[in-house]
Amino acid sequence: MKTLTAFLLFSFFVFGNLQAQNAVNLTLKNTGMKSIPLIIPGVMNPNLSPFSNSGVSLAVGQKIYFPYRGKQVELYEVAAKDEGKVIKVGSLIKKRKKGLRKIQD
C-alpha cells in the first residue's frame, strides 16, 4: 500500500512538472475599439474587450482561432518561444483576413 501511494504521489509530481514545462504565459492584447471574439479549444472562448490585455497560460501547440464568415480560422499557434510575449490580436486578424482574401480572389 505504501509503495502504491508513493508511486501515485511521484506520478502526480512528475506529470504536474511536465505540464508546467509545456505551458507558456503570454498576453493577448486588443488595441482596437471593438471587442474581439476568440476561440481557444478546450480552454475558453474569450471576448477581448476594447483596449484590454488578457494574460493566459496555454500549452505549446495550442491553437487560437477567430470567427470569420461563419468559420473558425486559425489565428495563432503557441510556441515555446512565446513565453512572456504580447500578441496584438487585432493586427494578427487584419493580416490573416488579408491573406484569406488573396486566396479567395
Buried (B, 14 or more C-beta within 10 A) or exposed (E): EEEEEEEEEEEEEEEEEEEEEBBBEBBBBBEBEEEBEBBBEEBEEBEBEEEBEBEBEBEBEBBBBBEEEEEEBEBBEBEEEBEEEEBBBBEBBEEBBEEBEEEEE
